[in-house]
Amino acid sequence: MLISPAYAQAAGGGGEFGLGFFLPLILIFLIFYFLLIRPQQKRLKEHRDMVAAVRRGDTIVTSGGIIGKVAKVGDDELGVEIADGVRVRVVKTTVSEVRAKGEPAKD
């Protein structure tokens, strides 16, 4: 015999899975949720609300660094005037900052 019966009994059965086994996993998940997932969801919600509130006349900054005044608001695009007479179309999700709220122009 290679393993004595006393040594095999001392090793235990390994069939005990109590709360002590899952507690570290639960704590790690909670830490990840509160430090990573929840703040990211909060930032996404704030960005979504900011983009939804963009109106004609607002001064915006895109993620590429272009600063301009919103001339036209579409469903998922903005017409942005970056210089006198120069307008570009920008996807709404690329807006990173709204610098100054403008008065909407009368149609």
N, C-alpha and C positions, 0 to 999 in steps of 0.2 A: 504494500500500500504506500502511495506517495504522500498523501495528506492524512494526518491523524484526525480522528473524529472530534477531538477536543478543539483543535484549531478551526475546523470547519464550523462548529457550533458557535465559536466566539466571533466569527465574522458576521453573524446576524443573517437574517433572511433578506434584508433590503426591501421588504415589502411595505415599509412604513412611509407613506406620503401624507404628511400632515400639513398644517398651516405653516410650520417652520420651514418647509421646503419651498412653498410658493411665496412667502412673504418677501424675500429679496427681489423676486421677479416683479411682484406687484409694486414694490417701492421704486424700482428702476423705471417701470412704465409711468408711474405718477410723476417722477422727476422729469422724464422726457416730455410728458404732456405739458407740465407747467412751465418748463424752461424753453421748449422748442416749438411745440405744436400750437399751443394757445396764443403766444405772441405773434406767430406767423399768420394765424387766422385773423387776429385783430388788425394787423397791418393790411392784409388783403381787403378786409371789410372797409377800412378807412379809405384805402385807395379807390375802391369801387364807388363809395359814396362821393368822394371828391370828383371823380370822373363824371359821375351822373349829374353833379351840380354845376358843371362847366356851362357857361352861357356866353352868348355873343357879347363881345366887348371885353372879356376877361384877358388878362395877360398871363400866358402860360410858359412853362419850360418843359421841353420834351426830354426823354431819357437820352437823346443824342446831344443835348445841350442847346438846341435851337430855342430862342426866345421870340415870341410873337404874340400878336393880338388875334383872338378868335373872331373870324369874320362870318363863319357859317358853321352850324352844328347839324350833323347828320346822325343817323342811327349808330354807326360805328366809326365814323370819320369826322374830322374837323377840318374846316378851311381856315388856315392860319396865315395872316399877313405878317411876313417877316421883315419887309421893307416897304417903302412907298410903291404901291402897284405890283408887288411881288407876293403872290399867294401860293401856298403849298397845301397839299392834302396830307393830313396826319392821322394815323390810327389813334383812336381815343385812349387805348390802353398804354400808349407810349408817353402820355402826359405824366410827368413826375412831380410837378408842382404848379399850383395856381398862385401867382404872385400878387396880382391886384384884381379885385373884383371891379368890373366895369358896369356901366349902366347899359342895359340892352337897347339896341338901336330900334327906333320905330320903323316898322315896315311901311 
